[in-house]
Amino acid sequence: MPHYRRVLDPGGHRRRVVLHLHQLDPSQVRAALEDGVRCRQLGEPSLAESICRDVLEAVPESQSALCLLVRAICDQLLLDLGARSRAQQLLPRIKSAYQRELLTGVVLERHARALLRSRPKGSRSASREGLMEAIRHYEAAEEAAEKVASERSIEALLRRNGCIRSLTIHDYLQEASDDPFEHFLE
């Protein structure tokens, strides 16, 4: 799909330039995914997302690219709370029940934590509910992993424990109101 951009030519006239994305060769997919992982590690999630989309153009059902793409989109939640819906749209394409449940939990958890940091009205209760829902998905991931020995991973267990600690250690996540003065109104 071509992309268009308007630029000024040397004479000061506006003209439209067509920009074409280059296609990856399927033999380049492995190296591209390694670059995508590296971009996430370097804090460049939008570049990691772009790389994953290039991989999916070359190999549309690449499960590695889909899983990495969901994580790269989640890395952008602090800047764009709407990234949650972009990540959730990808989840049905993930074939492994374990990975699908795990990544659903990751999306919910990362969104809940982003809400806490951005502090919009209603964020405490929404964060609490998001963490509770993430815990349910991590438990479902653990159950799915028990059925398929090749997918044993401790990530679901560790993330579940992290959510529980957040809910129990930080009193502000308990059934508290977002309005610190609400108790004066009772």
MODELLER restraints for C-alpha pairs under 7 A, 6 or more apart:
rsr = mdl.restraints
at = mdl.atoms
rsr.add(forms.Gaussian(group=physical.xy_distance, feature=features.Distance(at['CA:1:A'], at['CA:20:A']), mean=6.93, stdev=0.5))
rsr.add(forms.Gaussian(group=physical.xy_distance, feature=features.Distance(at['CA:2:A'], at['CA:18:A']), mean=6.35, stdev=0.5))
rsr.add(forms.Gaussian(group=physical.xy_distance, feature=features.Distance(at['CA:2:A'], at['CA:19:A']), mean=5.78, stdev=0.5))
rsr.add(forms.Gaussian(group=physical.xy_distance, feature=features.Distance(at['CA:2:A'], at['CA:20:A']), mean=4.86, stdev=0.5))
rsr.add(forms.Gaussian(group=physical.xy_distance, feature=features.Distance(at['CA:3:A'], at['CA:18:A']), mean=5.81, stdev=0.5))
rsr.add(forms.Gaussian(group=physical.xy_distance, feature=features.Distance(at['CA:3:A'], at['CA:19:A']), mean=4.97, stdev=0.5))
rsr.add(forms.Gaussian(group=physical.xy_distance, feature=features.Distance(at['CA:3:A'], at['CA:20:A']), mean=6.18, stdev=0.5))
rsr.add(forms.Gaussian(group=physical.xy_distance, feature=features.Distance(at['CA:4:A'], at['CA:16:A']), mean=6.47, stdev=0.5))
rsr.add(forms.Gaussian(group=physical.xy_distance, feature=features.Distance(at['CA:4:A'], at['CA:17:A']), mean=5.69, stdev=0.5))
rsr.add(forms.Gaussian(group=physical.xy_distance, feature=features.Distance(at['CA:4:A'], at['CA:18:A']), mean=4.70, stdev=0.5))
rsr.add(forms.Gaussian(group=physical.xy_distance, feature=features.Distance(at['CA:4:A'], at['CA:19:A']), mean=5.92, stdev=0.5))
rsr.add(forms.Gaussian(group=physical.xy_distance, feature=features.Distance(at['CA:5:A'], at['CA:16:A']), mean=5.63, stdev=0.5))
rsr.add(forms.Gaussian(group=physical.xy_distance, feature=features.Distance(at['CA:5:A'], at['CA:17:A']), mean=5.28, stdev=0.5))
rsr.add(forms.Gaussian(group=physical.xy_distance, feature=features.Distance(at['CA:5:A'], at['CA:18:A']), mean=6.57, stdev=0.5))
rsr.add(forms.Gaussian(group=physical.xy_distance, feature=features.Distance(at['CA:6:A'], at['CA:14:A']), mean=6.37, stdev=0.5))
rsr.add(forms.Gaussian(group=physical.xy_distance, feature=features.Distance(at['CA:6:A'], at['CA:15:A']), mean=5.51, stdev=0.5))
rsr.add(forms.Gaussian(group=physical.xy_distance, feature=features.Distance(at['CA:6:A'], at['CA:16:A']), mean=4.44, stdev=0.5))
rsr.add(forms.Gaussian(group=physical.xy_distance, feature=features.Distance(at['CA:6:A'], at['CA:17:A']), mean=6.07, stdev=0.5))
rsr.add(forms.Gaussian(group=physical.xy_distance, feature=features.Distance(at['CA:7:A'], at['CA:14:A']), mean=5.55, stdev=0.5))
rsr.add(forms.Gaussian(group=physical.xy_distance, feature=features.Distance(at['CA:7:A'], at['CA:15:A']), mean=5.60, stdev=0.5))
rsr.add(forms.Gaussian(group=physical.xy_distance, feature=features.Distance(at['CA:7:A'], at['CA:16:A']), mean=6.34, stdev=0.5))
rsr.add(forms.Gaussian(group=physical.xy_distance, feature=features.Distance(at['CA:7:A'], at['CA:17:A']), mean=6.98, stdev=0.5))
rsr.add(forms.Gaussian(group=physical.xy_distance, feature=features.Distance(at['CA:8:A'], at['CA:14:A']), mean=4.53, stdev=0.5))
rsr.add(forms.Gaussian(group=physical.xy_distance, feature=features.Distance(at['CA:8:A'], at['CA:15:A']), mean=6.27, stdev=0.5))
rsr.add(forms.Gaussian(group=physical.xy_distance, feature=features.Distance(at['CA:9:A'], at['CA:15:A']), mean=6.86, stdev=0.5))
rsr.add(forms.Gaussian(group=physical.xy_distance, feature=features.Distance(at['CA:23:A'], at['CA:54:A']), mean=6.96, stdev=0.5))
rsr.add(forms.Gaussian(group=physical.xy_distance, feature=features.Distance(at['CA:23:A'], at['CA:58:A']), mean=6.93, stdev=0.5))
rsr.add(forms.Gaussian(group=physical.xy_distance, feature=features.Distance(at['CA:24:A'], at['CA:54:A']), mean=6.52, stdev=0.5))
rsr.add(forms.Gaussian(group=physical.xy_distance, feature=features.Distance(at['CA:24:A'], at['CA:55:A']), mean=6.75, stdev=0.5))
rsr.add(forms.Gaussian(group=physical.xy_distance, feature=features.Distance(at['CA:24:A'], at['CA:58:A']), mean=5.81, stdev=0.5))
rsr.add(forms.Gaussian(group=physical.xy_distance, feature=features.Distance(at['CA:25:A'], at['CA:58:A']), mean=6.49, stdev=0.5))
rsr.add(forms.Gaussian(group=physical.xy_distance, feature=features.Distance(at['CA:26:A'], at['CA:58:A']), mean=5.76, stdev=0.5))
rsr.add(forms.Gaussian(group=physical.xy_distance, feature=features.Distance(at['CA:26:A'], at['CA:59:A']), mean=6.75, stdev=0.5))
rsr.add(forms.Gaussian(group=physical.xy_distance, feature=features.Distance(at['CA:29:A'], at['CA:55:A']), mean=5.88, stdev=0.5))
rsr.add(forms.Gaussian(group=physical.xy_distance, feature=features.Distance(at['CA:32:A'], at['CA:51:A']), mean=6.57, stdev=0.5))
rsr.add(forms.Gaussian(group=physical.xy_distance, feature=features.Distance(at['CA:33:A'], at['CA:52:A']), mean=6.94, stdev=0.5))
rsr.add(forms.Gaussian(group=physical.xy_distance, feature=features.Distance(at['CA:33:A'], at['CA:65:A']), mean=6.77, stdev=0.5))
rsr.add(forms.Gaussian(group=physical.xy_distance, feature=features.Distance(at['CA:36:A'], at['CA:48:A']), mean=4.40, stdev=0.5))
rsr.add(forms.Gaussian(group=physical.xy_distance, feature=features.Distance(at['CA:36:A'], at['CA:51:A']), mean=5.83, stdev=0.5))
rsr.add(forms.Gaussian(group=physical.xy_distance, feature=features.Distance(at['CA:36:A'], at['CA:52:A']), mean=6.74, stdev=0.5))
rsr.add(forms.Gaussian(group=physical.xy_distance, feature=features.Distance(at['CA:37:A'], at['CA:48:A']), mean=6.96, stdev=0.5))
rsr.add(forms.Gaussian(group=physical.xy_distance, feature=features.Distance(at['CA:39:A'], at['CA:45:A']), mean=6.40, stdev=0.5))
rsr.add(forms.Gaussian(group=physical.xy_distance, feature=features.Distance(at['CA:39:A'], at['CA:47:A']), mean=6.54, stdev=0.5))
rsr.add(forms.Gaussian(group=physical.xy_distance, feature=features.Distance(at['CA:39:A'], at['CA:48:A']), mean=5.34, stdev=0.5))
rsr.add(forms.Gaussian(group=physical.xy_distance, feature=features.Distance(at['CA:40:A'], at['CA:48:A']), mean=5.98, stdev=0.5))
rsr.add(forms.Gaussian(group=physical.xy_distance, feature=features.Distance(at['CA:40:A'], at['CA:72:A']), mean=6.50, stdev=0.5))
rsr.add(forms.Gaussian(group=physical.xy_distance, feature=features.Distance(at['CA:45:A'], at['CA:72:A']), mean=4.95, stdev=0.5))
rsr.add(forms.Gaussian(group=physical.xy_distance, feature=features.Distance(at['CA:45:A'], at['CA:73:A']), mean=6.80, stdev=0.5))
rsr.add(forms.Gaussian(group=physical.xy_distance, feature=features.Distance(at['CA:45:A'], at['CA:75:A']), mean=5.94, stdev=0.5))
rsr.add(forms.Gaussian(group=physical.xy_distance, feature=features.Distance(at['CA:45:A'], at['CA:76:A']), mean=6.45, stdev=0.5))
rsr.add(forms.Gaussian(group=physical.xy_distance, feature=features.Distance(at['CA:48:A'], at['CA:72:A']), mean=6.03, stdev=0.5))
rsr.add(forms.Gaussian(group=physical.xy_distance, feature=features.Distance(at['CA:49:A'], at['CA:69:A']), mean=5.46, stdev=0.5))
rsr.add(forms.Gaussian(group=physical.xy_distance, feature=features.Distance(at['CA:49:A'], at['CA:72:A']), mean=5.56, stdev=0.5))
rsr.add(forms.Gaussian(group=physical.xy_distance, feature=features.Distance(at['CA:49:A'], at['CA:73:A']), mean=6.53, stdev=0.5))
rsr.add(forms.Gaussian(group=physical.xy_distance, feature=features.Distance(at['CA:52:A'], at['CA:65:A']), mean=5.25, stdev=0.5))
rsr.add(forms.Gaussian(group=physical.xy_distance, feature=features.Distance(at['CA:52:A'], at['CA:69:A']), mean=5.61, stdev=0.5))
rsr.add(forms.Gaussian(group=physical.xy_distance, feature=features.Distance(at['CA:55:A'], at['CA:65:A']), mean=6.52, stdev=0.5))
rsr.add(forms.Gaussian(group=physical.xy_distance, feature=features.Distance(at['CA:56:A'], at['CA:62:A']), mean=6.32, stdev=0.5))
rsr.add(forms.Gaussian(group=physical.xy_distance, feature=features.Distance(at['CA:56:A'], at['CA:65:A']), mean=6.60, stdev=0.5))
rsr.add(forms.Gaussian(group=physical.xy_distance, feature=features.Distance(at['CA:63:A'], at['CA:94:A']), mean=6.31, stdev=0.5))
rsr.add(forms.Gaussian(group=physical.xy_distance, feature=features.Distance(at['CA:66:A'], at['CA:94:A']), mean=6.93, stdev=0.5))
rsr.add(forms.Gaussian(group=physical.xy_distance, feature=features.Distance(at['CA:70:A'], at['CA:87:A']), mean=5.08, stdev=0.5))
rsr.add(forms.Gaussian(group=physical.xy_distance, feature=features.Distance(at['CA:73:A'], at['CA:83:A']), mean=6.11, stdev=0.5))
rsr.add(forms.Gaussian(group=physical.xy_distance, feature=features.Distance(at['CA:73:A'], at['CA:87:A']), mean=6.05, stdev=0.5))
rsr.add(forms.Gaussian(group=physical.xy_distance, feature=features.Distance(at['CA:74:A'], at['CA:83:A']), mean=6.70, stdev=0.5))
rsr.add(forms.Gaussian(group=physical.xy_distance, feature=features.Distance(at['CA:74:A'], at['CA:84:A']), mean=6.83, stdev=0.5))
rsr.add(forms.Gaussian(group=physical.xy_distance, feature=features.Distance(at['CA:74:A'], at['CA:87:A']), mean=6.91, stdev=0.5))
rsr.add(forms.Gaussian(group=physical.xy_distance, feature=features.Distance(at['CA:74:A'], at['CA:107:A']), mean=6.16, stdev=0.5))
rsr.add(forms.Gaussian(group=physical.xy_distance, feature=features.Distance(at['CA:74:A'], at['CA:110:A']), mean=6.43, stdev=0.5))
rsr.add(forms.Gaussian(group=physical.xy_distance, feature=features.Distance(at['CA:76:A'], at['CA:83:A']), mean=6.73, stdev=0.5))
rsr.add(forms.Gaussian(group=physical.xy_distance, feature=features.Distance(at['CA:77:A'], at['CA:83:A']), mean=5.72, stdev=0.5))
rsr.add(forms.Gaussian(group=physical.xy_distance, feature=features.Distance(at['CA:77:A'], at['CA:84:A']), mean=6.94, stdev=0.5))
rsr.add(forms.Gaussian(group=physical.xy_distance, feature=features.Distance(at['CA:77:A'], at['CA:111:A']), mean=6.34, stdev=0.5))
rsr.add(forms.Gaussian(group=physical.xy_distance, feature=features.Distance(at['CA:77:A'], at['CA:114:A']), mean=6.13, stdev=0.5))
rsr.add(forms.Gaussian(group=physical.xy_distance, feature=features.Distance(at['CA:78:A'], at['CA:114:A']), mean=5.13, stdev=0.5))
rsr.add(forms.Gaussian(group=physical.xy_distance, feature=features.Distance(at['CA:81:A'], at['CA:111:A']), mean=6.98, stdev=0.5))
rsr.add(forms.Gaussian(group=physical.xy_distance, feature=features.Distance(at['CA:84:A'], at['CA:107:A']), mean=6.46, stdev=0.5))
rsr.add(forms.Gaussian(group=physical.xy_distance, feature=features.Distance(at['CA:84:A'], at['CA:111:A']), mean=6.61, stdev=0.5))
rsr.add(forms.Gaussian(group=physical.xy_distance, feature=features.Distance(at['CA:87:A'], at['CA:107:A']), mean=7.00, stdev=0.5))
rsr.add(forms.Gaussian(group=physical.xy_distance, feature=features.Distance(at['CA:91:A'], at['CA:100:A']), mean=5.98, stdev=0.5))
rsr.add(forms.Gaussian(group=physical.xy_distance, feature=features.Distance(at['CA:91:A'], at['CA:104:A']), mean=6.97, stdev=0.5))
rsr.add(forms.Gaussian(group=physical.xy_distance, feature=features.Distance(at['CA:94:A'], at['CA:100:A']), mean=5.67, stdev=0.5))
rsr.add(forms.Gaussian(group=physical.xy_distance, feature=features.Distance(at['CA:97:A'], at['CA:144:A']), mean=6.21, stdev=0.5))
rsr.add(forms.Gaussian(group=physical.xy_distance, feature=features.Distance(at['CA:98:A'], at['CA:141:A']), mean=4.63, stdev=0.5))
rsr.add(forms.Gaussian(group=physical.xy_distance, feature=features.Distance(at['CA:98:A'], at['CA:144:A']), mean=5.13, stdev=0.5))
rsr.add(forms.Gaussian(group=physical.xy_distance, feature=features.Distance(at['CA:98:A'], at['CA:145:A']), mean=5.70, stdev=0.5))
rsr.add(forms.Gaussian(group=physical.xy_distance, feature=features.Distance(at['CA:101:A'], at['CA:137:A']), mean=5.27, stdev=0.5))
rsr.add(forms.Gaussian(group=physical.xy_distance, feature=features.Distance(at['CA:101:A'], at['CA:138:A']), mean=6.48, stdev=0.5))
rsr.add(forms.Gaussian(group=physical.xy_distance, feature=features.Distance(at['CA:101:A'], at['CA:140:A']), mean=6.29, stdev=0.5))
rsr.add(forms.Gaussian(group=physical.xy_distance, feature=features.Distance(at['CA:101:A'], at['CA:141:A']), mean=4.98, stdev=0.5))
rsr.add(forms.Gaussian(group=physical.xy_distance, feature=features.Distance(at['CA:102:A'], at['CA:137:A']), mean=6.39, stdev=0.5))
rsr.add(forms.Gaussian(group=physical.xy_distance, feature=features.Distance(at['CA:102:A'], at['CA:138:A']), mean=5.56, stdev=0.5))
rsr.add(forms.Gaussian(group=physical.xy_distance, feature=features.Distance(at['CA:102:A'], at['CA:141:A']), mean=5.38, stdev=0.5))
rsr.add(forms.Gaussian(group=physical.xy_distance, feature=features.Distance(at['CA:102:A'], at['CA:156:A']), mean=6.06, stdev=0.5))
rsr.add(forms.Gaussian(group=physical.xy_distance, feature=features.Distance(at['CA:104:A'], at['CA:137:A']), mean=6.59, stdev=0.5))
rsr.add(forms.Gaussian(group=physical.xy_distance, feature=features.Distance(at['CA:105:A'], at['CA:134:A']), mean=4.10, stdev=0.5))
rsr.add(forms.Gaussian(group=physical.xy_distance, feature=features.Distance(at['CA:105:A'], at['CA:135:A']), mean=6.82, stdev=0.5))
rsr.add(forms.Gaussian(group=physical.xy_distance, feature=features.Distance(at['CA:105:A'], at['CA:137:A']), mean=5.08, stdev=0.5))
rsr.add(forms.Gaussian(group=physical.xy_distance, feature=features.Distance(at['CA:105:A'], at['CA:138:A']), mean=5.78, stdev=0.5))
rsr.add(forms.Gaussian(group=physical.xy_distance, feature=features.Distance(at['CA:106:A'], at['CA:134:A']), mean=6.89, stdev=0.5))
rsr.add(forms.Gaussian(group=physical.xy_distance, feature=features.Distance(at['CA:108:A'], at['CA:130:A']), mean=5.47, stdev=0.5))
rsr.add(forms.Gaussian(group=physical.xy_distance, feature=features.Distance(at['CA:108:A'], at['CA:131:A']), mean=6.73, stdev=0.5))
rsr.add(forms.Gaussian(group=physical.xy_distance, feature=features.Distance(at['CA:108:A'], at['CA:134:A']), mean=5.41, stdev=0.5))
rsr.add(forms.Gaussian(group=physical.xy_distance, feature=features.Distance(at['CA:109:A'], at['CA:130:A']), mean=6.16, stdev=0.5))
rsr.add(forms.Gaussian(group=physical.xy_distance, feature=features.Distance(at['CA:109:A'], at['CA:131:A']), mean=5.36, stdev=0.5))
rsr.add(forms.Gaussian(group=physical.xy_distance, feature=features.Distance(at['CA:109:A'], at['CA:134:A']), mean=5.55, stdev=0.5))
rsr.add(forms.Gaussian(group=physical.xy_distance, feature=features.Distance(at['CA:112:A'], at['CA:126:A']), mean=6.94, stdev=0.5))
rsr.add(forms.Gaussian(group=physical.xy_distance, feature=features.Distance(at['CA:112:A'], at['CA:127:A']), mean=4.20, stdev=0.5))
rsr.add(forms.Gaussian(group=physical.xy_distance, feature=features.Distance(at['CA:112:A'], at['CA:130:A']), mean=5.23, stdev=0.5))
rsr.add(forms.Gaussian(group=physical.xy_distance, feature=features.Distance(at['CA:112:A'], at['CA:131:A']), mean=6.21, stdev=0.5))
rsr.add(forms.Gaussian(group=physical.xy_distance, feature=features.Distance(at['CA:113:A'], at['CA:127:A']), mean=6.61, stdev=0.5))
rsr.add(forms.Gaussian(group=physical.xy_distance, feature=features.Distance(at['CA:115:A'], at['CA:123:A']), mean=5.56, stdev=0.5))
rsr.add(forms.Gaussian(group=physical.xy_distance, feature=features.Distance(at['CA:115:A'], at['CA:127:A']), mean=6.29, stdev=0.5))
rsr.add(forms.Gaussian(group=physical.xy_distance, feature=features.Distance(at['CA:116:A'], at['CA:123:A']), mean=5.96, stdev=0.5))
rsr.add(forms.Gaussian(group=physical.xy_distance, feature=features.Distance(at['CA:116:A'], at['CA:124:A']), mean=6.51, stdev=0.5))
rsr.add(forms.Gaussian(group=physical.xy_distance, feature=features.Distance(at['CA:116:A'], at['CA:127:A']), mean=6.42, stdev=0.5))
rsr.add(forms.Gaussian(group=physical.xy_distance, feature=features.Distance(at['CA:121:A'], at['CA:178:A']), mean=6.74, stdev=0.5))
rsr.add(forms.Gaussian(group=physical.xy_distance, feature=features.Distance(at['CA:122:A'], at['CA:178:A']), mean=5.85, stdev=0.5))
rsr.add(forms.Gaussian(group=physical.xy_distance, feature=features.Distance(at['CA:124:A'], at['CA:173:A']), mean=5.98, stdev=0.5))
rsr.add(forms.Gaussian(group=physical.xy_distance, feature=features.Distance(at['CA:124:A'], at['CA:178:A']), mean=6.08, stdev=0.5))
rsr.add(forms.Gaussian(group=physical.xy_distance, feature=features.Distance(at['CA:125:A'], at['CA:175:A']), mean=6.93, stdev=0.5))
rsr.add(forms.Gaussian(group=physical.xy_distance, feature=features.Distance(at['CA:128:A'], at['CA:173:A']), mean=5.82, stdev=0.5))
rsr.add(forms.Gaussian(group=physical.xy_distance, feature=features.Distance(at['CA:131:A'], at['CA:163:A']), mean=5.87, stdev=0.5))
rsr.add(forms.Gaussian(group=physical.xy_distance, feature=features.Distance(at['CA:135:A'], at['CA:160:A']), mean=5.21, stdev=0.5))
rsr.add(forms.Gaussian(group=physical.xy_distance, feature=features.Distance(at['CA:135:A'], at['CA:163:A']), mean=6.72, stdev=0.5))
rsr.add(forms.Gaussian(group=physical.xy_distance, feature=features.Distance(at['CA:138:A'], at['CA:156:A']), mean=4.98, stdev=0.5))
rsr.add(forms.Gaussian(group=physical.xy_distance, feature=features.Distance(at['CA:138:A'], at['CA:157:A']), mean=6.85, stdev=0.5))
rsr.add(forms.Gaussian(group=physical.xy_distance, feature=features.Distance(at['CA:138:A'], at['CA:160:A']), mean=5.84, stdev=0.5))
rsr.add(forms.Gaussian(group=physical.xy_distance, feature=features.Distance(at['CA:141:A'], at['CA:156:A']), mean=6.46, stdev=0.5))
rsr.add(forms.Gaussian(group=physical.xy_distance, feature=features.Distance(at['CA:142:A'], at['CA:156:A']), mean=6.33, stdev=0.5))
rsr.add(forms.Gaussian(group=physical.xy_distance, feature=features.Distance(at['CA:145:A'], at['CA:151:A']), mean=5.40, stdev=0.5))
rsr.add(forms.Gaussian(group=physical.xy_distance, feature=features.Distance(at['CA:145:A'], at['CA:152:A']), mean=5.28, stdev=0.5))
rsr.add(forms.Gaussian(group=physical.xy_distance, feature=features.Distance(at['CA:167:A'], at['CA:173:A']), mean=5.57, stdev=0.5))
rsr.add(forms.Gaussian(group=physical.xy_distance, feature=features.Distance(at['CA:167:A'], at['CA:174:A']), mean=6.51, stdev=0.5))
